[in-house]
Amino acid sequence: MIPMMVEILLDTPEHESITTLQEVVHTYVADTTGKQTIYQMIRLTEEIKKRGGLPAPPLIYKDQYHQRLMEIIINRLEGLRNGSFLPGEMIVPGVLEALTAITDAGVKCFLASGTDEKYVFDEANLLGIMPFFSGVYGAQDDYKNYSKKMVIQKIIEENHLSGPELIAFGDGYVEIENAKDVGGITIGLATNESERAGIDLWKRDRLIASGADVILADFLPFSELWDFLMLED
């Protein structure tokens, strides 16, 4: 997403240096992580206007982003379909064991993403994690009537939850803030996506600032966290 946006902004009449644009884009993409992709594209159109450009509608940029993303990940998706890639190679370490422990304890799990719902369902099925979730939610074309805040409220109402009965895991500030707003427990995942090991310090700082109660690099130490949460219960 960031390279695409920088490329587009470099084509505006009053653009800054590529280094400055990379910093600008990285910041506002991070600020909207967890929201639907369309909001990041709305912000892109605003940035184009600031630099004297004439932007296309946000949905055009969203479609362009998904097309570029598919070109990058198509081999991974096909690899999962034909068995040349294993799901364990594509997910955060320890997550399957964590989901198994949670669901075995009779706790309902829900998945909410800012990615379009059709992609969320496809990838969740390919990764073999769909059976763990009682509900899966993804972005809608009618984006104003979907948000993680709405999903959280729906989960709370339908399951008659209150306060710390809701536990949210996420790597974006949106779900952390939304869960904290209703008194939930929040686990920030400061995952290092490129190396699949260790903590991303920049993510960690953002998640702490958003109010995360606990920070994890991945789910490998989940058993200790689970014991702690059960004691809290």
Protein Blocks (a to p, Z undefined) as FASTA:
>chain_A
ZZmmmmmmmmpmkbccfklmmmmmmmmmmmmgoiafklmmmmmmmmmmmnopacddfklm
mmmmmmmmmmmmmmmmmmmmnopacfklmmcehklmmmmmmmmnopacddddfbdfklmm
mmmmmnopmmmpgbdcdddfklmlgcfklmmmmmmmmnopahjlpccddfbfklmmmmmm
nopacdddfddfknopajdfklmmmmmmnopabdcfblmlmmmmmmmmmmmZZ
